[in-house]
Amino acid sequence: MVEFHASANAARGWFFVPSASSGKRFLLPRGSLPCMADFLAIFTLPLLESLSCQNTESLAKNLYFWSLLSLFSILLTASHKGYAARSADQIKAQAGLAANCFLATSLGMLTLAIILGHPNILNRHWVAFDLFVTPFLLIFARTLLAPKFAAVADHPEEPGTLVVCYNSCPQDLDKAFAAKNLPQQIKGTLYLAVSPDIQHRHDWPILPDLASLRAKLRDRTIRDVIFVYHPALDGCKANINNALWEEILAYPARVWLAFNVASNLPGMLREKSGGCRLIPIVTDEFLNSNNLRKRVFDIVMSSILLLLASPLMAICAFAVCTTSSGPIMFRQLRTGVHGHQFEVLKFRTMIHDPGRSFAQARRDDPRITNIGRLLRRTSLDELPQLINVIRGDMSLVGPRPHAPETQVEGMSFESALQLYQIRHRVKPGITGLAQIRGLRGATPALQHLEQRLASDLEYIQSWSIWLDLSILVQTIPTVLMQTNAW
């Protein structure tokens, strides 16, 4: 397990951002998130182009040039107060400023390169493409992410904590919070006993039932859930415990177990640090839906991929339209982040029959059209899900979403495996670690679902930008070689 550190009260003009790789919370100046988005919008495209077609020597020079260009463009934007906006409308209005500053910086640096005798930078085939596309990426990213940036700017307060206990809370539980640098603001306490002890409530707000716990968990400021251990918890009904875990694991909260060890501590230690100790159970080692770096990566990469894939998507749409009757797009409800359902987009690959009941595709399924068989075999039917990524329903990489009606051995996925709920901490992906390992298609047996879940949990725990890039690169050969897609 890892140690966590939370900052004190947020200062004016600053906000807190959770880190996915550790439990630390970093204090960032207001405006740094649009700044990061601008840097990715400017630098990502040249990076991908350089990695695909540059030798080692020219790669280093090219990346150095574009790193400087990104930095100077951001500094020029900042000098014109391009990162001072607070509201979503103001952030959108500054998108044009960011694009103009990029073009001005590009013109200046390219002119300087020619004057200094380095005109080779202009010989790259992609320079004109970069100069044309990047301003649109800057405007698109600013416009799409503006509500997120504004929401962070308007809520700089320290996140809160929920407490779950059987019949009472230890008097010095707040000292245990301080020892782990956890937020002192308690947003709610849920008592599981029918007649809880009212002596140690610390004047914390009381949550009457699981529904109120669920409502609190939806509050994006909740970062920690504390379970206070009590022997009677072992005797609680299994469905109560399961319901609690199902609610908590589906949300991006850290989970701690609090033990009262006062009877085993000398009096001097109890006076100094209290008699409670916190043990981390679910930590920030697990990726969650609040990770802004992953969201910015998804926006930039999916925009580029959508732009590059648009001719191929037009061909697929034409083929679907001319070979069978019915809509071009297939829309289906899938279970997404935090258990919320969303409408996934795919090219239609089956005969249009609005009245048919749900059934997973199987080998030699007569419902699949001829062109649909090709689209499914090559996974081209999944390309419209790039739109789902831009909307925010999905991520490029993550656990694959399933239809709510999907079952394995007569049970829903959530009922079959208790840890399955952890998948809902993150947005579902177009591809994932399980998919590049060949774990796709139908799930006829529980062991198939267990294998997929193991890969999904490994991804959630070990996520990084480089892992996402690696999975995206490995997806193409995996799709071409797959034999279990039908």
C-alpha positions as CSV (number, residue, x, y, z in Angstrom):
1,M,0.0,0.0,0.0
2,V,1.0,3.6,-0.4
3,E,1.0,6.6,1.9
4,F,-1.3,9.4,1.2
5,H,-0.9,13.1,1.9
6,A,-3.6,15.7,1.5
7,S,-3.0,19.4,1.6
8,A,-4.7,21.8,4.1
9,N,-7.4,24.3,3.0
10,A,-7.1,25.5,-0.5
11,A,-5.7,28.9,-1.0
12,R,-7.3,31.5,-3.1
13,G,-6.4,31.1,-6.8
14,W,-5.3,27.5,-6.4
15,F,-7.1,24.1,-6.7
16,F,-6.4,20.5,-5.9
17,V,-5.9,17.7,-8.4
18,P,-5.7,14.0,-7.5
19,S,-2.7,12.0,-8.9
20,A,-3.4,8.6,-10.4
21,S,0.1,7.2,-9.7
22,S,0.0,8.0,-6.0
23,G,-2.2,9.1,-3.3
24,K,-0.8,12.6,-3.1
25,R,-2.8,15.6,-4.0
26,F,-0.9,18.4,-5.8
27,L,-1.6,22.1,-5.4
28,L,-1.7,23.6,-8.8
29,P,-2.2,27.3,-9.8
30,R,-5.5,28.1,-11.3
31,G,-5.3,28.0,-15.1
32,S,-2.7,25.2,-15.2
33,L,-5.3,22.7,-16.6
34,P,-6.0,24.7,-19.7
35,C,-2.3,25.2,-20.0
36,M,-1.7,21.4,-19.9
37,A,-4.5,20.9,-22.5
38,D,-2.8,23.5,-24.8
39,F,0.6,21.8,-24.5
40,L,-0.9,18.4,-25.4
41,A,-2.8,19.9,-28.3
42,I,0.3,21.4,-29.7
43,F,2.9,18.7,-28.9
44,T,1.0,15.4,-29.4
45,L,0.6,15.6,-33.2
46,P,4.3,16.3,-34.0
47,L,5.2,13.7,-31.4
48,L,3.2,11.0,-33.2
49,E,4.4,12.1,-36.6
50,S,8.0,12.1,-35.4
51,L,7.8,8.6,-33.9
52,S,6.3,7.2,-37.1
53,C,8.7,8.6,-39.6
54,Q,11.9,10.2,-38.1
55,N,15.3,8.7,-37.6
56,T,16.8,9.0,-34.1
57,E,18.9,12.1,-34.8
58,S,16.2,14.1,-36.5
59,L,13.6,12.9,-33.9
60,A,15.5,14.5,-31.0
61,K,15.9,17.8,-32.9
62,N,12.3,17.9,-34.0
63,L,10.9,17.1,-30.5
64,Y,13.2,19.8,-29.1
65,F,11.9,22.4,-31.6
66,W,8.2,21.5,-30.9
67,S,8.8,21.5,-27.1
68,L,10.2,25.0,-27.3
69,L,7.4,26.1,-29.7
70,S,4.8,24.7,-27.2
71,L,6.4,26.5,-24.3
72,F,6.7,29.9,-26.0
73,S,3.1,29.6,-27.3
74,I,1.9,29.0,-23.8
75,L,3.9,31.8,-22.4
76,L,2.5,34.2,-25.1
77,T,-1.0,33.0,-24.3
78,A,-0.4,33.6,-20.6
79,S,1.0,37.1,-21.2
80,H,-2.3,37.9,-22.8
81,K,-4.2,36.5,-19.8
82,G,-5.2,33.5,-21.7
83,Y,-5.4,31.3,-18.6
84,A,-7.1,33.8,-16.2
85,A,-10.7,32.8,-17.1
86,R,-13.0,31.2,-14.5
87,S,-16.3,30.6,-16.2
88,A,-16.9,28.1,-19.0
89,D,-18.0,30.9,-21.4
90,Q,-14.8,32.8,-20.7
91,I,-12.6,29.8,-21.2
92,K,-14.3,29.1,-24.6
93,A,-13.9,32.7,-25.6
94,Q,-10.1,32.4,-25.0
95,A,-9.8,29.4,-27.4
96,G,-9.2,31.7,-30.4
97,L,-6.6,33.6,-28.4
98,A,-4.7,30.3,-27.8
99,A,-4.9,29.4,-31.5
100,N,-3.6,32.9,-32.6
101,C,-0.8,32.8,-30.1
102,F,0.2,29.4,-31.5
103,L,0.3,30.7,-35.1
104,A,2.2,33.8,-34.1
105,T,4.8,31.7,-32.2
106,S,5.1,29.2,-35.1
107,L,5.7,32.0,-37.6
108,G,8.3,33.6,-35.4
109,M,10.2,30.4,-34.6
110,L,10.1,29.1,-38.2
111,T,11.4,32.5,-39.4
112,L,14.2,32.4,-36.8
113,A,15.1,28.9,-37.9
114,I,15.6,30.1,-41.5
115,I,17.6,33.1,-40.4
116,L,19.9,31.0,-38.3
117,G,20.5,28.6,-41.1
118,H,18.2,25.7,-40.1
119,P,15.7,25.6,-42.9
120,N,15.5,21.8,-42.7
121,I,12.7,22.1,-40.3
122,L,10.5,23.3,-43.2
123,N,11.4,20.2,-45.3
124,R,9.3,18.0,-43.1
125,H,6.2,16.8,-44.9
126,W,4.0,17.4,-41.9
127,V,4.8,21.0,-41.0
128,A,2.0,22.5,-43.1
129,F,-0.4,19.8,-41.7
130,D,0.6,20.7,-38.1
131,L,0.2,24.4,-38.6
132,F,-3.3,23.8,-40.2
133,V,-4.7,21.3,-37.7
134,T,-3.2,22.4,-34.4
135,P,-5.3,25.6,-34.1
136,F,-8.4,23.6,-34.5
137,L,-7.2,21.1,-31.9
138,L,-6.6,24.0,-29.5
139,I,-10.1,25.4,-30.1
140,F,-11.7,22.0,-29.9
141,A,-10.0,21.0,-26.7
142,R,-10.7,24.3,-25.0
143,T,-14.4,24.3,-26.0
144,L,-15.0,20.7,-25.0
145,L,-13.1,20.8,-21.7
146,A,-14.3,24.3,-20.6
147,P,-17.1,23.0,-18.3
148,K,-14.6,20.7,-16.6
149,F,-12.0,23.5,-16.1
150,A,-14.7,25.9,-14.8
151,A,-16.0,23.3,-12.4
152,V,-12.5,22.7,-10.9
153,A,-12.0,26.5,-10.7
154,D,-15.3,27.0,-8.9
155,H,-14.7,24.3,-6.3
156,P,-11.3,24.7,-4.7
157,E,-12.4,23.3,-1.4
158,E,-10.8,20.4,0.3
159,P,-12.6,17.0,-0.4
160,G,-14.6,15.4,2.4
161,T,-14.8,12.0,4.0
162,L,-17.6,9.5,4.7
163,V,-17.6,7.3,7.8
164,V,-19.3,3.9,8.1
165,C,-19.5,2.3,11.5
166,Y,-21.6,-0.3,13.3
167,N,-23.0,1.5,16.3
168,S,-20.4,4.2,17.4
169,C,-17.4,6.1,16.3
170,P,-14.2,6.3,18.4
171,Q,-13.8,9.6,20.1
172,D,-10.3,10.2,18.7
173,L,-11.0,9.1,15.1
174,D,-10.2,12.7,14.0
175,K,-6.7,12.2,15.3
176,A,-6.3,9.2,13.0
177,F,-7.4,11.4,10.1
178,A,-4.7,14.0,11.0
179,A,-2.1,11.3,11.3
180,K,-2.8,10.3,7.6
181,N,-3.3,13.9,6.5
182,L,-6.9,13.1,5.5
183,P,-9.6,15.7,5.1
184,Q,-11.1,16.8,8.4
185,Q,-14.5,17.7,6.9
186,I,-16.9,14.8,7.5
187,K,-19.7,14.8,4.9
188,G,-21.7,12.0,6.5
189,T,-21.7,9.1,8.9
190,L,-23.7,5.9,8.2
191,Y,-24.6,3.7,11.2
192,L,-25.4,0.0,10.5
193,A,-26.8,-0.9,13.9
194,V,-30.6,-0.5,14.5
195,S,-30.0,1.5,17.7
196,P,-26.6,3.2,17.4
197,D,-24.7,4.8,20.3
198,I,-25.2,8.5,20.1
199,Q,-22.4,9.4,22.5
200,H,-19.5,9.7,20.0
201,R,-21.1,11.3,16.9
202,H,-18.8,14.3,16.9
203,D,-21.7,16.4,15.6
204,W,-21.2,14.8,12.2
205,P,-24.2,14.7,9.8
206,I,-26.0,11.3,9.9
207,L,-26.8,9.3,6.8
208,P,-30.1,7.4,7.3
209,D,-29.7,4.7,4.7
210,L,-27.7,3.3,1.7
211,A,-29.6,5.6,-0.7
212,S,-28.2,8.7,1.2
213,L,-24.7,7.1,1.1
214,R,-25.1,6.7,-2.7
215,A,-26.1,10.3,-3.1
216,K,-23.1,11.5,-1.1
217,L,-20.7,9.3,-3.1
218,R,-21.9,11.1,-6.2
219,D,-20.6,14.3,-4.8
220,R,-17.2,14.7,-6.5
221,T,-15.6,16.1,-3.4
222,I,-15.8,12.8,-1.6
223,R,-12.3,11.3,-1.6
224,D,-12.2,8.9,1.4
225,V,-14.6,6.4,3.0
226,I,-13.6,5.1,6.5
227,F,-14.9,1.8,7.8
228,V,-14.7,1.6,11.6
229,Y,-14.1,-2.0,12.5
230,H,-16.4,-3.7,14.9
231,P,-16.8,-7.4,15.6
232,A,-20.5,-7.2,15.0
233,L,-19.8,-6.3,11.4
234,D,-18.9,-9.9,10.7
235,G,-22.4,-10.8,11.8
236,C,-24.1,-8.3,9.5
237,K,-26.2,-9.8,6.8
238,A,-24.2,-10.6,3.7
239,N,-26.5,-8.5,1.4
240,I,-25.9,-5.4,3.5
241,N,-22.1,-5.8,3.3
242,N,-22.3,-6.6,-0.4
243,A,-24.5,-3.6,-1.1
244,L,-22.1,-1.3,0.7
245,W,-19.1,-2.6,-1.3
246,E,-21.0,-2.4,-4.5
247,E,-21.9,1.2,-3.9
248,I,-18.4,2.3,-2.7
249,L,-16.2,0.4,-5.2
250,A,-18.0,1.8,-8.2
251,Y,-17.0,5.4,-7.2
252,P,-13.5,7.0,-7.2
253,A,-13.1,7.0,-3.4
254,R,-10.3,5.7,-1.3
255,V,-11.3,3.1,1.3
256,W,-9.7,2.8,4.8
257,L,-10.3,0.4,7.7
258,A,-10.1,2.0,11.1
259,F,-9.1,-0.1,14.2
260,N,-9.4,1.0,17.8
261,V,-6.2,-0.2,19.4
262,A,-6.3,2.1,22.4
263,S,-6.2,-0.9,24.9
264,N,-2.9,-2.0,23.4
265,L,-1.2,1.4,23.5
266,P,0.6,3.1,26.4
267,G,-1.2,6.1,27.8
268,M,1.5,8.5,26.5
269,L,1.0,7.3,22.9
270,R,-2.8,7.5,23.2
271,E,-2.7,11.1,24.3
272,K,-0.4,12.1,21.5
273,S,-1.8,10.2,18.5
274,G,-5.1,8.7,19.7
275,G,-6.1,5.1,19.9
276,C,-7.3,4.6,16.3
277,R,-5.2,3.4,13.4
278,L,-6.1,3.6,9.7
279,I,-5.2,0.8,7.2
280,P,-5.6,1.6,3.4
281,I,-7.8,-0.9,1.6
282,V,-8.6,0.7,-1.8
283,T,-6.0,3.4,-2.7
284,D,-5.2,5.8,-5.4
285,E,-3.0,3.2,-7.0
286,F,-6.3,2.4,-8.7
287,L,-7.1,4.6,-11.6
288,N,-10.5,6.5,-11.3
289,S,-12.8,8.6,-13.4
290,N,-11.4,11.9,-11.9
291,N,-8.1,11.5,-13.7
292,L,-7.8,14.7,-15.8
293,R,-4.5,13.6,-17.5
294,K,-6.3,10.6,-19.0
295,R,-9.3,12.7,-20.1
296,V,-7.0,15.2,-21.9
297,F,-5.1,12.4,-23.5
298,D,-8.5,10.9,-24.7
299,I,-9.7,14.2,-26.1
300,V,-6.5,14.9,-28.1
301,M,-5.9,11.3,-29.3
302,S,-9.5,10.6,-30.2
303,S,-9.8,13.9,-32.1
304,I,-6.7,13.0,-34.1
305,L,-7.9,9.4,-34.7
306,L,-11.3,10.6,-35.7
307,L,-9.8,13.0,-38.2
308,L,-7.5,10.3,-39.7
309,A,-10.3,7.7,-39.7
310,S,-13.0,9.9,-41.2
311,P,-12.5,8.7,-44.8
312,L,-12.6,5.0,-43.7
313,M,-15.7,5.7,-41.6
314,A,-17.4,7.3,-44.6
315,I,-16.6,4.1,-46.7
316,C,-18.0,1.9,-43.9
317,A,-21.1,4.0,-43.6
318,F,-21.7,3.8,-47.4
319,A,-21.2,0.0,-47.4
320,V,-23.7,-0.5,-44.5
321,C,-26.2,1.8,-46.2
322,T,-26.1,0.2,-49.6
323,T,-26.0,-3.5,-48.6
324,S,-28.9,-3.7,-46.2
325,S,-31.9,-1.7,-45.1
326,G,-32.0,0.1,-41.8
327,P,-30.0,2.7,-39.9
328,I,-26.3,3.1,-40.4
329,M,-25.6,3.4,-36.7
330,F,-26.4,0.8,-34.1
331,R,-27.2,2.2,-30.7
332,Q,-27.3,0.1,-27.5
333,L,-27.4,0.8,-23.8
334,R,-24.1,-0.2,-22.0
335,T,-23.1,0.0,-18.4
336,G,-20.5,2.8,-17.9
337,V,-18.6,4.6,-15.3
338,H,-20.1,4.4,-11.7
339,G,-22.7,2.0,-13.1
340,H,-24.5,4.7,-15.2
341,Q,-25.8,3.6,-18.5
342,F,-25.0,5.3,-21.8
343,E,-25.7,4.8,-25.5
344,V,-22.8,3.2,-27.3
345,L,-22.4,3.8,-31.1
346,K,-21.4,1.2,-33.6
347,F,-21.8,0.6,-37.3
348,R,-24.8,-1.7,-37.8
349,T,-23.6,-5.2,-38.6
350,M,-26.9,-7.1,-38.2
351,I,-30.2,-7.3,-40.0
352,H,-32.4,-4.5,-38.8
353,D,-35.0,-5.9,-36.5
354,P,-36.2,-3.4,-33.8
355,G,-38.5,-5.9,-32.1
356,R,-35.9,-8.7,-31.4
357,S,-34.8,-9.4,-27.8
358,F,-31.2,-9.1,-26.6
359,A,-28.9,-11.9,-27.4
360,Q,-25.1,-11.9,-27.7
361,A,-23.6,-12.6,-31.2
362,R,-22.4,-16.1,-31.7
363,R,-20.3,-17.9,-34.4
364,D,-22.1,-18.1,-37.8
365,D,-24.9,-15.9,-36.4
366,P,-27.6,-15.6,-39.2
367,R,-28.4,-12.1,-38.0
368,I,-25.0,-10.7,-39.2
369,T,-24.9,-9.3,-42.7
370,N,-22.1,-10.0,-45.1
371,I,-20.6,-6.6,-44.8
372,G,-21.3,-6.7,-41.1
373,R,-19.2,-9.9,-40.8
374,L,-16.2,-8.0,-42.3
375,L,-16.7,-5.0,-40.1
376,R,-16.9,-7.2,-37.0
377,R,-13.9,-9.3,-38.0
378,T,-11.7,-6.2,-38.4
379,S,-13.4,-4.3,-35.5
380,L,-14.2,-1.4,-37.9
381,D,-17.7,-1.3,-36.5
382,E,-16.2,0.1,-33.3
383,L,-14.9,3.3,-35.0
384,P,-18.0,5.4,-34.1
385,Q,-17.1,4.9,-30.5
386,L,-14.5,7.7,-31.0
387,I,-17.5,10.0,-30.8
388,N,-18.4,8.3,-27.4
389,V,-14.9,9.2,-26.2
390,I,-15.2,12.8,-27.2
391,R,-18.7,13.0,-25.5
392,G,-17.1,11.7,-22.3
393,D,-19.0,8.4,-22.1
394,M,-16.0,6.3,-22.9
395,S,-12.2,6.3,-22.9
396,L,-9.9,5.1,-25.7
397,V,-8.5,2.4,-23.3
398,G,-10.3,0.8,-20.5
399,P,-12.5,-2.1,-19.6
400,R,-14.9,-3.0,-22.4
401,P,-18.6,-2.0,-21.6
402,H,-21.3,-4.6,-21.5
403,A,-25.0,-4.5,-22.0
404,P,-27.0,-4.6,-18.8
405,E,-28.8,-7.8,-20.0
406,T,-25.5,-9.7,-20.5
407,Q,-25.2,-12.8,-18.3
408,V,-22.8,-15.6,-17.5
409,E,-24.1,-18.9,-16.3
410,G,-27.4,-17.3,-15.6
411,M,-26.1,-14.4,-13.5
412,S,-25.4,-10.8,-14.3
413,F,-21.7,-9.9,-14.4
414,E,-22.0,-7.8,-11.2
415,S,-23.7,-10.6,-9.3
416,A,-21.3,-13.2,-10.6
417,L,-18.1,-11.5,-9.4
418,Q,-18.1,-9.1,-6.4
419,L,-14.9,-7.3,-7.5
420,Y,-16.5,-6.6,-10.9
421,Q,-17.8,-3.3,-9.5
422,I,-14.2,-1.9,-9.4
423,R,-14.3,-1.8,-13.2
424,H,-16.9,1.0,-12.9
425,R,-14.4,3.3,-11.2
426,V,-13.2,4.2,-14.7
427,K,-14.8,4.9,-18.0
428,P,-15.1,1.9,-20.3
429,G,-12.8,1.8,-23.3
430,I,-12.8,1.0,-27.0
431,T,-9.9,-1.4,-26.4
432,G,-8.2,-2.6,-23.3
433,L,-5.6,-4.9,-21.7
434,A,-8.0,-7.8,-21.8
435,Q,-8.6,-7.3,-25.5
436,I,-5.0,-7.2,-26.6
437,R,-4.6,-10.5,-24.7
438,G,-7.3,-12.1,-26.9
439,L,-10.0,-12.0,-24.2
440,R,-13.0,-10.8,-26.2
441,G,-16.2,-12.2,-27.6
442,A,-18.8,-14.2,-25.7
443,T,-18.5,-15.2,-22.1
444,P,-20.0,-18.7,-21.9
445,A,-18.4,-19.6,-18.5
446,L,-17.5,-17.8,-15.3
447,Q,-13.8,-18.4,-15.8
448,H,-13.8,-16.3,-19.0
449,L,-15.2,-13.4,-17.1
450,E,-12.7,-13.9,-14.3
451,Q,-9.8,-13.7,-16.8
452,R,-11.1,-10.5,-18.2
453,L,-11.7,-9.0,-14.8
454,A,-8.1,-9.9,-13.8
455,S,-6.8,-8.0,-16.8
456,D,-9.1,-5.0,-16.2
457,L,-8.0,-4.8,-12.5
458,E,-4.4,-5.0,-13.5
459,Y,-4.9,-2.1,-15.9
460,I,-6.7,0.0,-13.3
461,Q,-3.9,-0.5,-10.8
462,S,-1.0,0.0,-13.2
463,W,-2.4,2.7,-15.5
464,S,-0.1,5.3,-17.1
465,I,-0.2,7.3,-20.4
466,W,2.5,5.0,-21.7
467,L,0.4,2.0,-21.0
468,D,-2.5,3.5,-22.9
469,L,-0.2,4.2,-25.9
470,S,1.2,0.7,-25.7
471,I,-2.3,-0.9,-25.7
472,L,-3.4,1.3,-28.6
473,V,-0.4,0.3,-30.7
474,Q,-0.8,-3.4,-29.9
475,T,-4.6,-3.3,-30.7
476,I,-4.0,-3.1,-34.5
477,P,-2.0,-6.4,-34.8
478,T,-4.3,-8.1,-32.3
479,V,-7.4,-7.2,-34.3
480,L,-5.7,-8.5,-37.5
481,M,-4.8,-11.8,-35.9
482,Q,-7.9,-12.4,-33.8
483,T,-9.9,-15.6,-34.4
484,N,-12.7,-15.1,-31.8
485,A,-14.5,-12.2,-33.3
486,W,-17.8,-12.9,-34.9
